[in-house]
Amino acid sequence: MTSCSGIIGYGVLLWNDNEHKLSDGTVVPVYLKSNISKVYVIGLPDTKEKIEVPLWQLSAPEKKSKAVKRAEKYAEYKNTYAKSAIDGLPIRADKVNTSKQVYRLRKNETVKAMYKGKGVAPQNGGVPLEGEWLHVLTSNGTEGWCFSYNLRLYEMKAEVVVADGTSVAESAEEEVDTLIEEVLNSAWYPEYYSSMISKKQIDLDYFNNTYRFNTGFASGKVSLVLPDFEIEFPYSGVTKTDDKEYDFNNTPLQLVVRSTKSIVVKYTDEKGMPKSYNFTSLGGKNPEQIIAEEIERRQSEYKLISSSGPDFKSGNYGKISFNDGNQLVWSGFNKLVPSVIPSGARGNGEVELKYFVPAELKSSWDGVLTFHFDGTEKEVNFFYKREDNGIRLTSGNVTKRYDAKTGRNISSVSLPSNSMVLFFQK
């Protein structure tokens, strides 16, 4: 133990002392250092009271003028703390990604940001990451440099300690994290995805892993991508503005949490026009798997037709062959030109099953075949029904309605009035 009759120096508090309402950056007199207990005895400003603080929580005692200059060095990041967005985020001895690791942060572990320094930014695929090197302090006293790309900075002031031993500031921050943590860590997709899944009508033109709302919890960039709209903004954190409502700091984006599976993203564009978009979490389902299952379903439907033929003949409308690889060969369809099949269409092409039968027609038709003939860009659509001895076809009208809310064209198929049924025998 080192002591003297008076002050041995002055130190800068490096981490909030909520019990005594002492904020980091405060310059305090130091009366004693105990290497056995690993504490300093310091004086509370404007009082005669003395308290103990861990050695790591205070800078080494020095002249008051030097301690004041040190506090000025820390002033930019006063009350600024950060959480690690990933597991294993390294704290390094120097400001370069090849420097020795002195500590590895757990996900959501808190550090104190002390000051920034110039260094070499880490790279991803040869592109420097956005951010800066911060000198940080962990809650066990480890100091070092951490690149801010995977740190989420927030403000935490020293406040009065409440009954359970935590501070008001800590309690508020924990409440925000609890409310929004699941949202920030979830994958969010357009709400119409849920409707497609429940109806078992996956439109592969508008269902993919690209269209989504990315909270940027790991990257620090919040982005919104829809079929006709895409924006991205860097942000420094999320601020709660109302019950279950949050702002992405320094961006024109707001978030309303309706439930753990449903959110609304609000955006104010450059003209000041407000817009809102609904997103769903899909309950942990994987879009890639859903897409793969839909592709397999379509292939299975086509194989049922092809394997029962593949050739089908009609005395009036020629011969259709449904070959491997969704390849179509149709000869003798002249009587259907141009009323059903456009002029210029040749007898070869491809077949898709991308549209869905309306509920009121499902008892009469198995599905919708879309023919893409060589020689024309216009698609030709037929409802189809497999029979024991052949296949029935009738022309289908496809209409598309643009939905500004989601940025997509919603397709529907209907029977034209006085539709003619074509029968092709095996």
VENTA-V526171 format. One record per residue. N is the residue number from 1. RES is the residue in one letter. D_LAST is the distance of its C-alpha to the last C-alpha in Angstrom with 1 decimal. Layout:
BEGIN
n = {N/N}
res = {RES/RES}
d_last = {D_LAST/D_LAST}
END
This chain:
BEGIN
n = {1/2/3/4/5/6/7/8/9/10/11/12/13/14/15/16/17/18/19/20/21/22/23/24/25/26/27/28/29/30/31/32/33/34/35/36/37/38/39/40/41/42/43/44/45/46/47/48/49/50/51/52/53/54/55/56/57/58/59/60/61/62/63/64/65/66/67/68/69/70/71/72/73/74/75/76/77/78/79/80/81/82/83/84/85/86/87/88/89/90/91/92/93/94/95/96/97/98/99/100/101/102/103/104/105/106/107/108/109/110/111/112/113/114/115/116/117/118/119/120/121/122/123/124/125/126/127/128/129/130/131/132/133/134/135/136/137/138/139/140/141/142/143/144/145/146/147/148/149/150/151/152/153/154/155/156/157/158/159/160/161/162/163/164/165/166/167/168/169/170/171/172/173/174/175/176/177/178/179/180/181/182/183/184/185/186/187/188/189/190/191/192/193/194/195/196/197/198/199/200/201/202/203/204/205/206/207/208/209/210/211/212/213/214/215/216/217/218/219/220/221/222/223/224/225/226/227/228/229/230/231/232/233/234/235/236/237/238/239/240/241/242/243/244/245/246/247/248/249/250/251/252/253/254/255/256/257/258/259/260/261/262/263/264/265/266/267/268/269/270/271/272/273/274/275/276/277/278/279/280/281/282/283/284/285/286/287/288/289/290/291/292/293/294/295/296/297/298/299/300/301/302/303/304/305/306/307/308/309/310/311/312/313/314/315/316/317/318/319/320/321/322/323/324/325/326/327/328/329/330/331/332/333/334/335/336/337/338/339/340/341/342/343/344/345/346/347/348/349/350/351/352/353/354/355/356/357/358/359/360/361/362/363/364/365/366/367/368/369/370/371/372/373/374/375/376/377/378/379/380/381/382/383/384/385/386/387/388/389/390/391/392/393/394/395/396/397/398/399/400/401/402/403/404/405/406/407/408/409/410/411/412/413/414/415/416/417/418/419/420/421/422/423/424/425/426}
res = {M/T/S/C/S/G/I/I/G/Y/G/V/L/L/W/N/D/N/E/H/K/L/S/D/G/T/V/V/P/V/Y/L/K/S/N/I/S/K/V/Y/V/I/G/L/P/D/T/K/E/K/I/E/V/P/L/W/Q/L/S/A/P/E/K/K/S/K/A/V/K/R/A/E/K/Y/A/E/Y/K/N/T/Y/A/K/S/A/I/D/G/L/P/I/R/A/D/K/V/N/T/S/K/Q/V/Y/R/L/R/K/N/E/T/V/K/A/M/Y/K/G/K/G/V/A/P/Q/N/G/G/V/P/L/E/G/E/W/L/H/V/L/T/S/N/G/T/E/G/W/C/F/S/Y/N/L/R/L/Y/E/M/K/A/E/V/V/V/A/D/G/T/S/V/A/E/S/A/E/E/E/V/D/T/L/I/E/E/V/L/N/S/A/W/Y/P/E/Y/Y/S/S/M/I/S/K/K/Q/I/D/L/D/Y/F/N/N/T/Y/R/F/N/T/G/F/A/S/G/K/V/S/L/V/L/P/D/F/E/I/E/F/P/Y/S/G/V/T/K/T/D/D/K/E/Y/D/F/N/N/T/P/L/Q/L/V/V/R/S/T/K/S/I/V/V/K/Y/T/D/E/K/G/M/P/K/S/Y/N/F/T/S/L/G/G/K/N/P/E/Q/I/I/A/E/E/I/E/R/R/Q/S/E/Y/K/L/I/S/S/S/G/P/D/F/K/S/G/N/Y/G/K/I/S/F/N/D/G/N/Q/L/V/W/S/G/F/N/K/L/V/P/S/V/I/P/S/G/A/R/G/N/G/E/V/E/L/K/Y/F/V/P/A/E/L/K/S/S/W/D/G/V/L/T/F/H/F/D/G/T/E/K/E/V/N/F/F/Y/K/R/E/D/N/G/I/R/L/T/S/G/N/V/T/K/R/Y/D/A/K/T/G/R/N/I/S/S/V/S/L/P/S/N/S/M/V/L/F/F/Q/K}
d_last = {100.0/101.4/103.5/106.5/108.6/106.5/103.3/101.9/99.7/96.8/93.1/90.0/87.7/84.3/82.3/82.7/85.1/83.8/86.4/89.1/87.2/87.8/85.3/84.4/86.5/89.7/92.8/94.8/98.0/97.8/100.5/99.4/96.8/96.1/94.3/94.4/92.7/90.8/91.8/93.8/96.3/96.0/97.7/95.8/96.5/99.2/100.2/102.3/99.5/98.2/94.8/93.0/89.8/87.8/88.8/85.3/85.5/88.5/89.3/92.3/95.6/97.3/99.7/98.8/98.4/95.9/94.0/93.8/92.4/89.8/88.8/88.4/86.1/83.9/84.2/81.0/79.0/81.3/79.3/76.1/74.1/70.5/67.7/65.6/61.9/60.8/61.9/64.0/65.3/68.2/71.8/73.4/77.0/76.6/74.5/72.0/68.8/70.1/73.3/74.0/72.3/74.9/72.6/69.0/68.1/65.8/63.3/65.2/68.6/71.3/73.6/76.5/76.1/79.5/79.4/77.2/77.7/76.4/74.3/71.2/68.0/65.2/62.1/58.3/56.4/59.5/60.0/63.1/62.4/64.1/67.1/70.6/72.6/74.4/77.2/76.3/77.9/76.2/77.5/79.0/81.0/78.9/79.1/77.1/74.7/71.2/68.8/67.9/64.2/63.3/66.2/66.1/69.5/71.0/74.5/76.4/80.0/82.4/82.8/84.5/83.3/81.8/82.3/79.6/81.1/78.6/79.6/78.5/76.9/75.1/73.9/72.5/70.7/69.2/68.0/66.2/64.7/63.5/61.9/60.1/59.7/56.3/55.2/56.4/54.7/51.3/48.3/47.6/44.4/43.6/43.5/40.0/38.7/39.5/37.7/34.5/34.8/35.5/32.6/30.3/29.6/30.8/31.0/31.4/33.1/36.0/35.9/37.7/40.9/42.7/43.0/45.8/49.5/51.5/54.9/56.3/58.1/58.1/58.2/60.5/58.2/56.3/53.2/50.6/47.3/44.8/42.1/44.7/48.0/49.8/53.4/55.5/59.1/61.4/63.3/66.2/65.4/64.3/66.8/66.5/67.3/66.5/64.9/61.6/62.0/62.7/63.4/62.3/65.7/66.2/62.8/61.5/59.2/59.7/57.8/57.5/56.4/54.7/53.7/52.9/49.3/49.9/52.2/52.9/54.0/56.3/57.0/59.5/58.6/61.1/61.7/62.6/59.4/58.3/54.7/53.1/49.9/48.5/47.3/46.1/46.5/43.1/45.0/44.9/41.1/40.1/38.3/36.9/35.4/33.8/32.4/31.0/29.4/27.8/26.4/25.0/23.5/21.7/20.5/19.3/17.3/15.7/15.0/13.2/10.6/10.8/10.9/7.8/6.0/8.0/6.3/4.7/6.4/9.2/12.1/14.6/13.7/12.3/9.8/9.9/10.1/11.6/14.0/16.9/19.9/18.1/17.6/15.6/14.8/14.1/15.1/16.0/16.8/20.3/20.3/20.1/23.2/25.7/25.1/22.3/22.0/25.5/26.9/27.2/24.0/22.5/18.9/19.4/20.3/20.0/18.5/20.8/20.9/24.5/24.8/24.9/23.9/27.1/28.2/28.0/24.3/23.2/22.5/19.9/18.3/17.5/18.8/19.3/17.7/20.3/19.4/22.4/22.0/24.4/27.1/27.6/28.9/27.5/24.7/21.9/20.9/18.0/17.8/14.4/13.3/10.6/9.5/8.8/5.8/4.8/7.9/11.1/13.6/17.2/20.0/22.5/26.1/27.8/31.6/34.0/37.4/40.1/41.9/45.4/46.1/43.6/43.1/39.3/36.7/35.0/31.5/29.9/26.6/26.7/24.8/26.4/27.9/25.9/22.7/19.7/16.3/13.3/10.0/6.7/3.8/0.0}
END
